[in-house]
Amino acid sequence: MPRPPVGVGLKHVNAEFTKSKILPFVNSIYPDIQFTKFCVIREPLDHLFSWWKYRTKLAINSPMSTKKIQFADFIQRYIDFREGDNSAPAYVKVRGQSEFVLDENQKVFTDKVFTLDRIDLVERFISDRAGKNLSLDMHNRSPSAVESSKSLESKLTEKLRKFLSDDDEIYKLASISPDKVKSSFEFHR
């Protein structure tokens, strides 16, 4: 099995790695099987909040630690990073969720996109494919960013949404149906 880039792990493999490494490997073993590519995403602000919250648990001397960083400061530094600030700290270098959905040509790569708040649809999809009932345990349950986002200034939230526009649209379409992104999303940046 191809190894994902260091620090990524298999649960955070983007579309490009899946397309260039995982699918060729799997297809070499199962050439006659057509696989359905899918991913699970969070509400985009929840995604950033989850990374900020997770990184508060890291050792204070780690460059990835947000232990002493307020959420609003994390978001401001994330915006700075997305605007091209090369001196941005490592802890704000969070990939957008669109990277899990779009290929290198910004075309939808995944066949289905599920939202984390509807994990029951993922369970049903996998159970139907496996031919037996399966249950997915939820481990990484961060609180919603809704409460923390109230502390963000409206200008900061407005600026942030500019950088999250593709992720927001993907999330909204996936909330309608896991198949909606494949049929309706167009890249805007």
C-alpha positions as CSV (number, residue, x, y, z in Angstrom):
1,M,0.0,0.0,0.0
2,P,1.4,3.4,-0.9
3,R,2.4,5.5,2.1
4,P,0.7,9.0,2.4
5,P,2.9,12.0,2.9
6,V,4.5,12.3,6.4
7,G,2.1,13.6,9.0
8,V,-1.0,13.0,6.9
9,G,-2.2,9.5,7.8
10,L,-4.8,7.6,5.7
11,K,-7.8,9.3,7.2
12,H,-6.7,12.7,5.8
13,V,-5.6,11.6,2.3
14,N,-6.5,14.2,-0.4
15,A,-7.9,13.6,-3.9
16,E,-4.5,14.0,-5.6
17,F,-2.8,11.3,-3.5
18,T,-5.8,9.0,-3.9
19,K,-5.8,9.5,-7.7
20,S,-2.1,9.2,-8.2
21,K,-1.1,6.5,-5.6
22,I,-4.0,4.6,-3.9
23,L,-6.2,4.0,-7.0
24,P,-3.4,2.7,-9.2
25,F,-2.4,0.3,-6.4
26,V,-5.9,-0.9,-5.7
27,N,-6.7,-1.2,-9.4
28,S,-3.6,-3.3,-9.9
29,I,-5.0,-5.8,-7.4
30,Y,-8.7,-5.6,-8.4
31,P,-8.7,-4.5,-12.1
32,D,-12.3,-5.5,-12.7
33,I,-13.9,-3.6,-9.8
34,Q,-15.2,0.0,-10.2
35,F,-14.7,1.7,-6.8
36,T,-16.8,4.5,-5.5
37,K,-14.6,7.3,-4.2
38,F,-16.1,9.2,-1.2
39,C,-15.1,11.4,1.6
40,V,-16.6,12.9,4.8
41,I,-16.3,16.6,5.5
42,R,-17.2,19.0,8.3
43,E,-18.9,22.4,8.1
44,P,-15.9,24.5,7.1
45,L,-15.6,26.7,10.2
46,D,-16.1,23.5,12.3
47,H,-13.2,22.0,10.3
48,L,-10.9,24.9,11.3
49,F,-12.2,24.9,14.9
50,S,-11.5,21.1,15.1
51,W,-7.9,21.6,14.0
52,W,-7.4,24.5,16.4
53,K,-8.9,22.5,19.3
54,Y,-6.9,19.3,18.4
55,R,-3.7,21.3,18.3
56,T,-4.4,22.8,21.8
57,K,-3.6,19.3,23.1
58,L,-0.1,19.3,21.6
59,A,3.0,20.1,23.7
60,I,3.5,23.9,24.1
61,N,7.0,23.7,22.5
62,S,5.6,22.1,19.3
63,P,5.3,24.4,16.3
64,M,1.9,22.9,15.7
65,S,0.6,23.8,19.2
66,T,-2.3,26.2,19.6
67,K,-2.3,25.8,23.4
68,K,-1.8,29.6,24.1
69,I,-3.5,30.8,20.9
70,Q,-7.1,32.1,21.0
71,F,-9.4,30.9,18.3
72,A,-9.8,34.4,16.8
73,D,-6.0,34.7,16.6
74,F,-5.8,31.3,14.9
75,I,-8.3,32.4,12.3
76,Q,-6.5,35.7,11.7
77,R,-3.2,33.9,11.2
78,Y,-5.0,31.4,8.9
79,I,-6.3,34.2,6.8
80,D,-2.8,35.8,6.7
81,F,-1.5,32.4,5.5
82,R,-4.1,32.1,2.8
83,E,-3.3,35.6,1.7
84,G,0.3,34.5,1.1
85,D,2.1,35.2,4.4
86,N,5.0,32.8,4.1
87,S,6.0,33.5,7.7
88,A,2.7,32.1,9.0
89,P,3.2,29.6,11.9
90,A,2.9,25.9,11.2
91,Y,-0.2,25.6,13.3
92,V,-2.3,27.5,10.7
93,K,-1.3,25.4,7.7
94,V,-4.6,23.5,7.4
95,R,-5.7,22.2,4.1
96,G,-9.1,23.1,2.8
97,Q,-11.6,20.3,2.5
98,S,-11.9,21.0,-1.2
99,E,-8.6,19.2,-1.5
100,F,-10.3,16.0,-0.6
101,V,-13.0,16.5,-3.2
102,L,-11.2,18.1,-6.2
103,D,-8.3,16.8,-8.3
104,E,-5.3,18.7,-9.5
105,N,-7.4,20.2,-12.3
106,Q,-10.0,21.5,-9.8
107,K,-12.6,19.0,-11.1
108,V,-14.7,16.9,-8.7
109,F,-12.8,13.7,-8.1
110,T,-15.0,12.0,-5.5
111,D,-18.2,10.3,-6.4
112,K,-19.9,11.1,-3.1
113,V,-19.3,13.6,-0.4
114,F,-20.9,13.0,3.0
115,T,-21.2,15.5,5.9
116,L,-20.0,14.5,9.3
117,D,-23.3,15.6,10.9
118,R,-25.0,12.9,8.8
119,I,-22.7,10.0,9.6
120,D,-25.7,7.8,9.4
121,L,-25.7,8.2,5.6
122,V,-22.1,7.0,5.5
123,E,-23.0,4.0,7.6
124,R,-25.9,3.2,5.4
125,F,-23.8,3.6,2.2
126,I,-21.0,1.3,3.5
127,S,-23.5,-1.2,5.0
128,D,-25.3,-1.4,1.6
129,R,-22.0,-2.0,-0.2
130,A,-20.8,-4.6,2.4
131,G,-24.1,-6.4,2.5
132,K,-24.3,-6.2,6.3
133,N,-25.0,-3.6,9.0
134,L,-21.9,-1.7,10.1
135,S,-21.6,1.0,12.7
136,L,-19.0,3.7,12.7
137,D,-17.7,4.9,16.0
138,M,-17.1,8.6,16.3
139,H,-13.8,9.4,18.0
140,N,-12.8,12.9,17.0
141,R,-15.8,14.8,18.3
142,S,-14.9,18.5,18.6
143,P,-17.5,20.9,19.9
144,S,-19.2,22.9,17.2
145,A,-17.4,26.2,16.2
146,V,-20.7,28.0,16.5
147,E,-20.0,29.2,20.0
148,S,-16.4,30.1,19.3
149,S,-17.3,31.8,16.1
150,K,-19.4,34.3,18.1
151,S,-16.1,35.7,19.4
152,L,-14.9,36.4,15.8
153,E,-15.4,40.0,14.6
154,S,-17.8,40.2,11.6
155,K,-15.0,41.6,9.4
156,L,-12.8,38.6,10.3
157,T,-15.7,36.2,9.6
158,E,-16.4,37.9,6.3
159,K,-12.7,37.7,5.2
160,L,-12.6,34.0,6.3
161,R,-15.7,33.1,4.3
162,K,-13.9,34.4,1.2
163,F,-11.2,31.7,1.6
164,L,-13.8,29.1,2.5
165,S,-16.2,29.8,-0.4
166,D,-15.4,26.5,-2.2
167,D,-15.5,24.5,1.0
168,D,-18.8,26.2,2.0
169,E,-20.4,25.4,-1.4
170,I,-19.2,21.8,-1.3
171,Y,-20.6,21.5,2.2
172,K,-24.0,23.0,1.3
173,L,-24.3,20.7,-1.8
174,A,-23.2,17.6,0.2
175,S,-25.8,18.6,2.9
176,I,-28.5,18.2,0.2
177,S,-27.2,14.9,-1.0
178,P,-23.9,13.0,-1.1
179,D,-24.3,12.9,-4.9
180,K,-25.0,16.6,-5.3
181,V,-21.3,17.8,-5.3
182,K,-20.4,15.5,-8.3
183,S,-23.3,16.8,-10.3
184,S,-23.3,20.5,-9.4
185,F,-20.0,21.9,-8.0
186,E,-17.9,24.4,-10.0
187,F,-14.5,25.6,-8.7
188,H,-14.5,29.4,-8.2
189,R,-11.0,30.6,-7.0
